[in-house]
Amino acid sequence: MGRVTERRRVIRIRDGAVSTRPDTLVTEEPLEIRLNGKPLAITMRTPGDDFALAAGFLVSEGVLGRADELANIVYCAGATEDGSNTYNVVDVKLAPGVPVPDITLERNVYTTSSCGLCGKASLDAVRTTARWRLDDGEDGADGADGADGADGADGGEGSPLRIEPETLSMLPDRLRAAQRVFDRTGGLHAAGLFTPDGELLDLREDVGRHNAVDKLVGRALQQGLLPLSGSVLMVSGRASFELAQKAVMAGIPVLAAVSAPSSLAVDLAAETGLTLVGFLRGTSMNVYAGEHRLALRTAVGGA
């Protein structure tokens, strides 16, 4: 199975002095995700938690929402000419009766470690229907049929999440402190799930921020924890439309990022009721949508 890090020789220049030394790099390898034996997507990822990554990807695509909808996930042997297992191809088997989406050439996608999903036929193809309302954890947001799901961590139906800005301000440091591989490579994104009190529930690292979120969501699906209606998702880097979509599809009501959101991420947050916080650095932050979940002590005036 692939390693998380690899060693490479580098030439180091410091103040004009030249030397050679080994350097630790984060591993990046392709992962092909198959659905019921048919190729669905290829993502560039850091090996590890591959089954959770595949499950989380299918949550964000609206295919999975409950643990019992997933039959099993296996690595595919014979992925090379000599029949060996590269551990870079996984096949997700859906449980009997779970609808299989139409896999067409337009739907078959390639994803990179930097931008996530690329090559979608249109924006409408990305806007899948959420199963849960973000405010109360109930099924069927925006008229979707939905399916019964377990309450999220430290929250549940009828208990809208509220969080103090002071608690939010502590999350980037807590996320960074838990990044073990980043300390050795400096080349990984992180995504963490926190309680409204700032307790770290789970953290995953990957070269792709979207993969890190998929690994979190996939683990939650496997443990029967969706929707994550009582959780806060904290990500390193920016908040793209895709990350906002993944939060909504997992029933996560708050998404916070250390950098900027995109305009589409803000639009999606406003449409779905997602609380979106960007530029979260120290005690400073920008709230782009869903400010009703923040315990603000002063009135918010209009611009």
Contacts in CASP RR format, 6 or more apart in sequence:
PFRMAT RR
TARGET T0000
AUTHOR 0000-0000-0000
METHOD contacts of the structure
MODEL  1
MGRVTERRRVIRIRDGAVSTRPDTLVTEEPLEIRLNGKPLAITMRTPGDD
FALAAGFLVSEGVLGRADELANIVYCAGATEDGSNTYNVVDVKLAPGVPV
PDITLERNVYTTSSCGLCGKASLDAVRTTARWRLDDGEDGADGADGADGA
DGADGGEGSPLRIEPETLSMLPDRLRAAQRVFDRTGGLHAAGLFTPDGEL
LDLREDVGRHNAVDKLVGRALQQGLLPLSGSVLMVSGRASFELAQKAVMA
GIPVLAAVSAPSSLAVDLAAETGLTLVGFLRGTSMNVYAGEHRLALRTAV
GGA
1 47 0 8 1.000
1 48 0 8 1.000
1 87 0 8 1.000
2 27 0 8 1.000
2 29 0 8 1.000
2 47 0 8 1.000
2 48 0 8 1.000
2 87 0 8 1.000
3 27 0 8 1.000
3 47 0 8 1.000
4 26 0 8 1.000
4 27 0 8 1.000
4 46 0 8 1.000
4 47 0 8 1.000
4 48 0 8 1.000
4 181 0 8 1.000
5 24 0 8 1.000
5 25 0 8 1.000
5 26 0 8 1.000
5 27 0 8 1.000
5 181 0 8 1.000
5 184 0 8 1.000
5 185 0 8 1.000
6 24 0 8 1.000
6 25 0 8 1.000
6 27 0 8 1.000
7 22 0 8 1.000
7 23 0 8 1.000
7 24 0 8 1.000
7 25 0 8 1.000
8 22 0 8 1.000
8 23 0 8 1.000
8 25 0 8 1.000
9 20 0 8 1.000
9 21 0 8 1.000
9 22 0 8 1.000
9 23 0 8 1.000
10 20 0 8 1.000
10 21 0 8 1.000
10 22 0 8 1.000
10 23 0 8 1.000
11 18 0 8 1.000
11 19 0 8 1.000
11 20 0 8 1.000
12 18 0 8 1.000
12 19 0 8 1.000
12 20 0 8 1.000
12 21 0 8 1.000
24 184 0 8 1.000
24 185 0 8 1.000
25 185 0 8 1.000
26 46 0 8 1.000
26 181 0 8 1.000
26 185 0 8 1.000
26 186 0 8 1.000
26 187 0 8 1.000
26 188 0 8 1.000
26 207 0 8 1.000
27 46 0 8 1.000
27 47 0 8 1.000
28 44 0 8 1.000
28 45 0 8 1.000
28 46 0 8 1.000
28 113 0 8 1.000
28 207 0 8 1.000
29 44 0 8 1.000
29 45 0 8 1.000
29 46 0 8 1.000
29 47 0 8 1.000
29 88 0 8 1.000
30 42 0 8 1.000
30 43 0 8 1.000
30 44 0 8 1.000
30 45 0 8 1.000
30 88 0 8 1.000
31 42 0 8 1.000
31 43 0 8 1.000
31 44 0 8 1.000
31 45 0 8 1.000
31 47 0 8 1.000
31 50 0 8 1.000
31 53 0 8 1.000
31 54 0 8 1.000
31 88 0 8 1.000
31 89 0 8 1.000
31 90 0 8 1.000
32 39 0 8 1.000
32 41 0 8 1.000
32 42 0 8 1.000
32 79 0 8 1.000
32 88 0 8 1.000
32 89 0 8 1.000
32 90 0 8 1.000
33 39 0 8 1.000
33 40 0 8 1.000
33 41 0 8 1.000
33 42 0 8 1.000
33 43 0 8 1.000
33 54 0 8 1.000
33 57 0 8 1.000
33 90 0 8 1.000
33 92 0 8 1.000
34 40 0 8 1.000
34 76 0 8 1.000
34 89 0 8 1.000
34 90 0 8 1.000
34 91 0 8 1.000
34 92 0 8 1.000
35 58 0 8 1.000
35 63 0 8 1.000
35 91 0 8 1.000
35 92 0 8 1.000
35 94 0 8 1.000
35 100 0 8 1.000
35 101 0 8 1.000
35 103 0 8 1.000
36 91 0 8 1.000
36 92 0 8 1.000
36 93 0 8 1.000
36 94 0 8 1.000
36 100 0 8 1.000
37 91 0 8 1.000
38 103 0 8 1.000
39 103 0 8 1.000
39 108 0 8 1.000
40 103 0 8 1.000
40 107 0 8 1.000
40 108 0 8 1.000
40 109 0 8 1.000
41 57 0 8 1.000
41 108 0 8 1.000
41 109 0 8 1.000
41 110 0 8 1.000
41 111 0 8 1.000
42 109 0 8 1.000
42 110 0 8 1.000
42 111 0 8 1.000
43 53 0 8 1.000
43 57 0 8 1.000
43 111 0 8 1.000
43 112 0 8 1.000
43 113 0 8 1.000
43 116 0 8 1.000
43 211 0 8 1.000
44 111 0 8 1.000
44 112 0 8 1.000
44 113 0 8 1.000
44 207 0 8 1.000
44 208 0 8 1.000
45 53 0 8 1.000
45 113 0 8 1.000
45 206 0 8 1.000
45 207 0 8 1.000
45 208 0 8 1.000
45 211 0 8 1.000
46 181 0 8 1.000
46 188 0 8 1.000
46 205 0 8 1.000
46 206 0 8 1.000
46 207 0 8 1.000
46 208 0 8 1.000
46 211 0 8 1.000
47 87 0 8 1.000
47 88 0 8 1.000
48 215 0 8 1.000
49 204 0 8 1.000
49 215 0 8 1.000
49 219 0 8 1.000
50 75 0 8 1.000
50 87 0 8 1.000
50 90 0 8 1.000
51 73 0 8 1.000
51 90 0 8 1.000
51 222 0 8 1.000
52 204 0 8 1.000
52 214 0 8 1.000
52 215 0 8 1.000
52 216 0 8 1.000
52 218 0 8 1.000
52 219 0 8 1.000
52 222 0 8 1.000
53 206 0 8 1.000
53 211 0 8 1.000
53 214 0 8 1.000
53 215 0 8 1.000
53 218 0 8 1.000
54 73 0 8 1.000
54 90 0 8 1.000
54 92 0 8 1.000
54 214 0 8 1.000
55 64 0 8 1.000
55 70 0 8 1.000
55 73 0 8 1.000
55 92 0 8 1.000
55 214 0 8 1.000
55 217 0 8 1.000
55 218 0 8 1.000
55 219 0 8 1.000
55 221 0 8 1.000
55 222 0 8 1.000
56 64 0 8 1.000
56 214 0 8 1.000
56 215 0 8 1.000
56 217 0 8 1.000
56 218 0 8 1.000
56 221 0 8 1.000
56 246 0 8 1.000
56 250 0 8 1.000
57 214 0 8 1.000
58 64 0 8 1.000
58 92 0 8 1.000
59 65 0 8 1.000
59 214 0 8 1.000
59 217 0 8 1.000
59 218 0 8 1.000
59 221 0 8 1.000
59 226 0 8 1.000
59 246 0 8 1.000
59 249 0 8 1.000
59 250 0 8 1.000
60 128 0 8 1.000
60 214 0 8 1.000
60 217 0 8 1.000
60 242 0 8 1.000
60 245 0 8 1.000
60 246 0 8 1.000
60 249 0 8 1.000
60 250 0 8 1.000
61 101 0 8 1.000
61 128 0 8 1.000
61 249 0 8 1.000
62 128 0 8 1.000
62 129 0 8 1.000
62 131 0 8 1.000
62 249 0 8 1.000
63 94 0 8 1.000
63 98 0 8 1.000
63 101 0 8 1.000
64 70 0 8 1.000
64 94 0 8 1.000
64 98 0 8 1.000
64 221 0 8 1.000
65 131 0 8 1.000
65 147 0 8 1.000
65 149 0 8 1.000
65 221 0 8 1.000
65 226 0 8 1.000
66 147 0 8 1.000
66 148 0 8 1.000
66 149 0 8 1.000
66 221 0 8 1.000
66 224 0 8 1.000
66 226 0 8 1.000
67 221 0 8 1.000
67 222 0 8 1.000
67 223 0 8 1.000
67 224 0 8 1.000
68 95 0 8 1.000
69 94 0 8 1.000
69 95 0 8 1.000
69 98 0 8 1.000
69 147 0 8 1.000
70 92 0 8 1.000
70 93 0 8 1.000
70 94 0 8 1.000
70 95 0 8 1.000
70 221 0 8 1.000
70 222 0 8 1.000
71 93 0 8 1.000
71 94 0 8 1.000
71 95 0 8 1.000
71 96 0 8 1.000
72 93 0 8 1.000
73 90 0 8 1.000
73 91 0 8 1.000
73 92 0 8 1.000
73 93 0 8 1.000
74 90 0 8 1.000
74 91 0 8 1.000
74 93 0 8 1.000
75 85 0 8 1.000
75 87 0 8 1.000
75 89 0 8 1.000
75 90 0 8 1.000
75 91 0 8 1.000
76 85 0 8 1.000
76 89 0 8 1.000
76 90 0 8 1.000
76 91 0 8 1.000
77 83 0 8 1.000
77 84 0 8 1.000
77 85 0 8 1.000
78 84 0 8 1.000
78 85 0 8 1.000
79 85 0 8 1.000
79 86 0 8 1.000
79 88 0 8 1.000
79 89 0 8 1.000
80 86 0 8 1.000
94 100 0 8 1.000
101 107 0 8 1.000
106 121 0 8 1.000
106 125 0 8 1.000
107 121 0 8 1.000
107 125 0 8 1.000
109 117 0 8 1.000
109 118 0 8 1.000
109 119 0 8 1.000
109 120 0 8 1.000
110 118 0 8 1.000
110 119 0 8 1.000
111 117 0 8 1.000
111 118 0 8 1.000
111 210 0 8 1.000
112 118 0 8 1.000
113 206 0 8 1.000
113 207 0 8 1.000
113 208 0 8 1.000
113 211 0 8 1.000
114 208 0 8 1.000
115 240 0 8 1.000
116 208 0 8 1.000
116 210 0 8 1.000
116 240 0 8 1.000
116 242 0 8 1.000
117 126 0 8 1.000
117 210 0 8 1.000
117 242 0 8 1.000
120 126 0 8 1.000
123 264 0 8 1.000
126 241 0 8 1.000
126 242 0 8 1.000
126 245 0 8 1.000
127 245 0 8 1.000
127 268 0 8 1.000
128 245 0 8 1.000
128 249 0 8 1.000
129 140 0 8 1.000
129 141 0 8 1.000
129 142 0 8 1.000
129 143 0 8 1.000
129 144 0 8 1.000
130 140 0 8 1.000
130 141 0 8 1.000
130 142 0 8 1.000
130 144 0 8 1.000
130 248 0 8 1.000
130 249 0 8 1.000
130 251 0 8 1.000
130 272 0 8 1.000
131 139 0 8 1.000
131 140 0 8 1.000
131 141 0 8 1.000
131 144 0 8 1.000
131 146 0 8 1.000
131 147 0 8 1.000
131 227 0 8 1.000
131 249 0 8 1.000
131 251 0 8 1.000
132 138 0 8 1.000
132 139 0 8 1.000
132 140 0 8 1.000
132 141 0 8 1.000
132 146 0 8 1.000
132 149 0 8 1.000
132 227 0 8 1.000
132 229 0 8 1.000
132 251 0 8 1.000
133 139 0 8 1.000
133 140 0 8 1.000
133 141 0 8 1.000
134 141 0 8 1.000
134 229 0 8 1.000
134 248 0 8 1.000
134 251 0 8 1.000
134 252 0 8 1.000
134 253 0 8 1.000
134 272 0 8 1.000
134 273 0 8 1.000
134 274 0 8 1.000
135 160 0 8 1.000
135 253 0 8 1.000
135 273 0 8 1.000
136 156 0 8 1.000
136 157 0 8 1.000
136 158 0 8 1.000
136 159 0 8 1.000
136 160 0 8 1.000
136 229 0 8 1.000
137 151 0 8 1.000
137 152 0 8 1.000
137 156 0 8 1.000
137 157 0 8 1.000
137 158 0 8 1.000
137 227 0 8 1.000
137 229 0 8 1.000
137 251 0 8 1.000
138 157 0 8 1.000
139 145 0 8 1.000
139 146 0 8 1.000
139 147 0 8 1.000
139 148 0 8 1.000
139 149 0 8 1.000
140 146 0 8 1.000
141 272 0 8 1.000
142 272 0 8 1.000
149 224 0 8 1.000
149 226 0 8 1.000
149 227 0 8 1.000
150 224 0 8 1.000
150 225 0 8 1.000
150 226 0 8 1.000
150 227 0 8 1.000
151 157 0 8 1.000
151 227 0 8 1.000
151 229 0 8 1.000
151 230 0 8 1.000
152 225 0 8 1.000
152 226 0 8 1.000
152 227 0 8 1.000
152 228 0 8 1.000
152 229 0 8 1.000
152 230 0 8 1.000
152 231 0 8 1.000
153 193 0 8 1.000
153 195 0 8 1.000
153 201 0 8 1.000
153 225 0 8 1.000
153 228 0 8 1.000
153 230 0 8 1.000
153 231 0 8 1.000
154 195 0 8 1.000
154 196 0 8 1.000
154 197 0 8 1.000
154 230 0 8 1.000
154 231 0 8 1.000
155 161 0 8 1.000
155 229 0 8 1.000
155 230 0 8 1.000
156 229 0 8 1.000
156 230 0 8 1.000
157 229 0 8 1.000
159 229 0 8 1.000
159 230 0 8 1.000
160 253 0 8 1.000
160 293 0 8 1.000
161 196 0 8 1.000
161 229 0 8 1.000
161 230 0 8 1.000
161 231 0 8 1.000
161 232 0 8 1.000
161 253 0 8 1.000
161 254 0 8 1.000
161 293 0 8 1.000
162 196 0 8 1.000
162 293 0 8 1.000
162 294 0 8 1.000
162 295 0 8 1.000
163 196 0 8 1.000
163 232 0 8 1.000
163 254 0 8 1.000
163 293 0 8 1.000
163 294 0 8 1.000
163 295 0 8 1.000
164 294 0 8 1.000
164 295 0 8 1.000
165 283 0 8 1.000
165 285 0 8 1.000
165 294 0 8 1.000
165 295 0 8 1.000
165 296 0 8 1.000
166 283 0 8 1.000
167 196 0 8 1.000
167 197 0 8 1.000
167 198 0 8 1.000
168 232 0 8 1.000
168 256 0 8 1.000
168 277 0 8 1.000
168 280 0 8 1.000
168 285 0 8 1.000
168 294 0 8 1.000
169 280 0 8 1.000
169 282 0 8 1.000
169 283 0 8 1.000
169 284 0 8 1.000
169 285 0 8 1.000
170 198 0 8 1.000
171 194 0 8 1.000
171 198 0 8 1.000
171 232 0 8 1.000
171 234 0 8 1.000
171 256 0 8 1.000
171 280 0 8 1.000
172 234 0 8 1.000
172 258 0 8 1.000
172 280 0 8 1.000
172 281 0 8 1.000
172 282 0 8 1.000
173 282 0 8 1.000
174 194 0 8 1.000
174 198 0 8 1.000
174 200 0 8 1.000
175 190 0 8 1.000
175 192 0 8 1.000
175 200 0 8 1.000
175 203 0 8 1.000
175 234 0 8 1.000
175 236 0 8 1.000
176 182 0 8 1.000
176 190 0 8 1.000
176 236 0 8 1.000
178 190 0 8 1.000
178 192 0 8 1.000
178 200 0 8 1.000
178 203 0 8 1.000
179 188 0 8 1.000
179 190 0 8 1.000
179 203 0 8 1.000
179 205 0 8 1.000
180 205 0 8 1.000
181 188 0 8 1.000
181 205 0 8 1.000
182 188 0 8 1.000
182 190 0 8 1.000
182 205 0 8 1.000
187 207 0 8 1.000
188 205 0 8 1.000
188 206 0 8 1.000
188 207 0 8 1.000
189 205 0 8 1.000
189 206 0 8 1.000
189 207 0 8 1.000
189 208 0 8 1.000
189 209 0 8 1.000
189 212 0 8 1.000
189 235 0 8 1.000
189 236 0 8 1.000
189 237 0 8 1.000
190 203 0 8 1.000
190 204 0 8 1.000
190 205 0 8 1.000
190 212 0 8 1.000
190 235 0 8 1.000
190 236 0 8 1.000
191 203 0 8 1.000
191 204 0 8 1.000
191 209 0 8 1.000
191 212 0 8 1.000
191 213 0 8 1.000
191 215 0 8 1.000
191 216 0 8 1.000
191 233 0 8 1.000
191 234 0 8 1.000
191 235 0 8 1.000
191 236 0 8 1.000
192 200 0 8 1.000
192 201 0 8 1.000
192 202 0 8 1.000
192 203 0 8 1.000
192 204 0 8 1.000
192 212 0 8 1.000
192 216 0 8 1.000
192 233 0 8 1.000
192 234 0 8 1.000
192 235 0 8 1.000
193 200 0 8 1.000
193 201 0 8 1.000
193 202 0 8 1.000
193 203 0 8 1.000
193 216 0 8 1.000
193 220 0 8 1.000
193 228 0 8 1.000
193 231 0 8 1.000
193 232 0 8 1.000
193 233 0 8 1.000
193 234 0 8 1.000
193 252 0 8 1.000
194 200 0 8 1.000
194 201 0 8 1.000
194 231 0 8 1.000
194 232 0 8 1.000
194 233 0 8 1.000
194 234 0 8 1.000
195 201 0 8 1.000
195 230 0 8 1.000
195 231 0 8 1.000
195 232 0 8 1.000
196 230 0 8 1.000
196 232 0 8 1.000
198 232 0 8 1.000
201 231 0 8 1.000
202 216 0 8 1.000
202 219 0 8 1.000
202 220 0 8 1.000
203 216 0 8 1.000
204 212 0 8 1.000
204 213 0 8 1.000
204 215 0 8 1.000
204 216 0 8 1.000
204 219 0 8 1.000
205 212 0 8 1.000
206 212 0 8 1.000
206 215 0 8 1.000
209 235 0 8 1.000
209 236 0 8 1.000
209 237 0 8 1.000
209 238 0 8 1.000
209 240 0 8 1.000
209 243 0 8 1.000
210 240 0 8 1.000
210 242 0 8 1.000
210 243 0 8 1.000
210 246 0 8 1.000
212 235 0 8 1.000
213 233 0 8 1.000
213 235 0 8 1.000
213 243 0 8 1.000
213 246 0 8 1.000
213 247 0 8 1.000
214 246 0 8 1.000
216 233 0 8 1.000
217 226 0 8 1.000
217 228 0 8 1.000
217 246 0 8 1.000
217 249 0 8 1.000
217 250 0 8 1.000
220 226 0 8 1.000
220 228 0 8 1.000
220 250 0 8 1.000
226 250 0 8 1.000
226 251 0 8 1.000
227 250 0 8 1.000
227 251 0 8 1.000
227 252 0 8 1.000
228 250 0 8 1.000
228 251 0 8 1.000
228 252 0 8 1.000
229 251 0 8 1.000
229 252 0 8 1.000
229 253 0 8 1.000
230 252 0 8 1.000
230 253 0 8 1.000
231 252 0 8 1.000
231 253 0 8 1.000
231 254 0 8 1.000
232 252 0 8 1.000
232 253 0 8 1.000
232 254 0 8 1.000
232 255 0 8 1.000
232 256 0 8 1.000
233 247 0 8 1.000
233 252 0 8 1.000
233 254 0 8 1.000
233 255 0 8 1.000
233 256 0 8 1.000
234 256 0 8 1.000
234 257 0 8 1.000
234 280 0 8 1.000
235 243 0 8 1.000
235 255 0 8 1.000
235 256 0 8 1.000
235 257 0 8 1.000
235 258 0 8 1.000
236 257 0 8 1.000
236 258 0 8 1.000
237 257 0 8 1.000
237 258 0 8 1.000
237 259 0 8 1.000
238 257 0 8 1.000
238 259 0 8 1.000
238 260 0 8 1.000
238 261 0 8 1.000
238 262 0 8 1.000
239 255 0 8 1.000
239 257 0 8 1.000
239 259 0 8 1.000
239 260 0 8 1.000
239 261 0 8 1.000
239 262 0 8 1.000
239 265 0 8 1.000
239 276 0 8 1.000
239 278 0 8 1.000
240 261 0 8 1.000
240 262 0 8 1.000
240 264 0 8 1.000
240 265 0 8 1.000
241 262 0 8 1.000
241 264 0 8 1.000
241 265 0 8 1.000
241 268 0 8 1.000
243 255 0 8 1.000
243 257 0 8 1.000
243 265 0 8 1.000
244 255 0 8 1.000
244 261 0 8 1.000
244 264 0 8 1.000
244 265 0 8 1.000
244 268 0 8 1.000
244 269 0 8 1.000
244 274 0 8 1.000
244 276 0 8 1.000
245 268 0 8 1.000
247 254 0 8 1.000
247 255 0 8 1.000
247 274 0 8 1.000
248 268 0 8 1.000
248 272 0 8 1.000
248 274 0 8 1.000
252 274 0 8 1.000
253 273 0 8 1.000
253 274 0 8 1.000
253 275 0 8 1.000
253 293 0 8 1.000
254 274 0 8 1.000
254 275 0 8 1.000
254 277 0 8 1.000
254 293 0 8 1.000
255 269 0 8 1.000
255 274 0 8 1.000
255 275 0 8 1.000
255 276 0 8 1.000
255 277 0 8 1.000
256 277 0 8 1.000
256 278 0 8 1.000
256 280 0 8 1.000
256 285 0 8 1.000
257 277 0 8 1.000
257 278 0 8 1.000
257 279 0 8 1.000
257 280 0 8 1.000
258 278 0 8 1.000
258 279 0 8 1.000
258 280 0 8 1.000
258 281 0 8 1.000
259 278 0 8 1.000
259 279 0 8 1.000
260 278 0 8 1.000
260 279 0 8 1.000
261 269 0 8 1.000
261 276 0 8 1.000
261 278 0 8 1.000
261 288 0 8 1.000
265 276 0 8 1.000
265 288 0 8 1.000
266 276 0 8 1.000
266 288 0 8 1.000
266 289 0 8 1.000
268 274 0 8 1.000
269 275 0 8 1.000
269 276 0 8 1.000
269 288 0 8 1.000
269 289 0 8 1.000
269 290 0 8 1.000
270 289 0 8 1.000
270 290 0 8 1.000
273 289 0 8 1.000
273 290 0 8 1.000
274 289 0 8 1.000
274 290 0 8 1.000
275 287 0 8 1.000
275 289 0 8 1.000
275 290 0 8 1.000
275 291 0 8 1.000
275 292 0 8 1.000
275 293 0 8 1.000
275 294 0 8 1.000
276 287 0 8 1.000
276 288 0 8 1.000
276 289 0 8 1.000
276 290 0 8 1.000
277 285 0 8 1.000
277 286 0 8 1.000
277 287 0 8 1.000
277 288 0 8 1.000
278 285 0 8 1.000
278 286 0 8 1.000
278 287 0 8 1.000
278 288 0 8 1.000
279 285 0 8 1.000
279 286 0 8 1.000
287 294 0 8 1.000
291 300 0 8 1.000
END
